[in-house]
Amino acid sequence: MRLMGLDYGDRNIGVAVSDAFRWTAQGLGVVERRRDGGEFDRIEGLVKEHEVSEIVVGLPKNMNGTIGPRGEICIAFAEQLQEKLNIPVHLWDERLTTVAAERTLLEADVSRKKRKLVVDKMAATLILQNYLDSKAKR
């Protein structure tokens, strides 16, 4: 079974999935956040479609390691997700993943308009890949 990585943002949720061996992460797309909570149904559909058994949600910590208001929102989201889908949801330190994604896209000379469309997906991919790499070392 695969793992899914999520980068929870104000407007969008970046989505990535692992390969069947849990070695690599691939960006899947972006789920738009909705006032009616429709993003949970969309994520549930992706979980079933890609046979996901666990989810990794990026936890934005402050640089000193503390959890701020944004982190609290992500923790609440992860708890709701686990309750709705009834599968394990892990929180993973995502400090600077969006910055790294932006930098990678800049180095690849991707236009600002296109970067805006893929940065969330790429951040989710980095979160998931970092999580997979940490598990492979053990």
N, C-alpha and C positions, 0 to 999 in steps of 0.2 A: 504494500500500500504506500501511497505517496504522502508527502508533506506539502502543505500550502503555507506560503508566506504572505503576510498582509502588512502594508504600510498604511496606517490609518491617518487620514488627513482631514482638514476642515471641509473640503468639497468632494474629494475623491479618496478611494481606497485602492492602492496599488496591489495587484495580485500576481503571485508567482507560484509555480508548482515544481516539485522535484521530479527527477526521473524515477523509474520503478526501483532502482537500486539505492536511491537516496544519496547519490554522489554529486549531482549537479542540479542547479536551479535554473528554470527558464521563466522569463516573464510571460504572463498570460494576458494581462490587460488591466483595465481600470473599471472599478464599480463606482458609479456615482452615488454619493450619499443622498438620502431622501428624508424628508420630514416625517413620512409615514413609516419609516423603518424598513422600506422595501429592499434595502441593501442586504439585509439578513436573508431574505428569500433568494436573492441573486447569488449570494455566497453559498447558500445551501445547495443550489442547483449546480454550481461549479464543483462543490465537494463531491456530490454524487457522480457527476459527469467524469471527473478525473480520479475517482476512487481514492479520495483523500482520507487518511485515518487520523491525522493530527494536524493542528494549525499552529503556526508561529506568528505572533503579533509583535511588531516592533514597539518597544517601550522607549519613548524619548526621555532620557534622563538629563539632568543638568550636568555640566562639565565636572562638577565636584561629586557626582554620583548620587545626588539627592533626586527625589521625584517631585516635580512641580505640577502645576495645574494641568498642563497638557498630558503629562504622564498619568495623572489620575483619570482623565477622560479615557485614555487608552486601556487602563486597567478595567474600568467599568465596561467598555466595549468588549474586551476579552471575556469578562464574566458573563455578559449577555450572550455572547457567541457560544460559549461552552454550554450554557443552560439551554439554548435553542437547538444546537446541533448534537449535543450529548457525545462529543468526542473531546479528547484532551486538547487544551489550548495553552501554549507556552508563551511567556513573555520573554523577549530578547532585546538586550540593550542595542538601541539603534543609533546611538550618538554618531552624528556626522555622516550617516548613510545617504541622506538626500544631498548633502554637500558633495560627497564622493560621486554620486550619480550625475549631478550637474557638471562637475569637473570633467568626468569621463565624456559626457556629451559635448562639452565645449572643445575638448581636445580632438574629438572626432569631427569637429566643425559642423555640428548639427545646428540648424537655424533656431532662433529663439522660439518661433512658433511651433516647430516640431519638438523641441525640448520640452515645452509645456505639456505636450500630449503624452510623452513617454517617461518623464522623470519619476512619476509615482510608481509605474510598473518596474522601472529599473531599481528604485530604492527597495521595493519589495523583493526583487531578485537578490540584491546585496544582503538584505536581512536574512533571507532564507539560506543563501550560500554560506554566510558566516556561521549560521547555526549548524548547518550540515558539516562544515569543516571542523567545528568544535567537537562534534560527536564522533567524527572519523578519527580524531587524535587519541581518543580514549580506548 
